[in-house]
């Protein structure tokens, strides 16, 4: 008898779907009220854009510095 069989597959599938639906319900309850969506998204979007730009600039600066050092 193997570890993967039909009974375990059905049990895992059902547990996955139940867990996913419970997580969705908890996320809906924990989220902001319906009217506050725009107010919450703007600062988060600005912070993620700033982090992406900062990371790109840091990576670009580091890469451009490596090419000058490798010529020796």
Secondary structure as UniProt FT lines:
FT   HELIX           6..30
FT   HELIX           34..36
FT   HELIX           37..69
FT   TURN            70..71
//
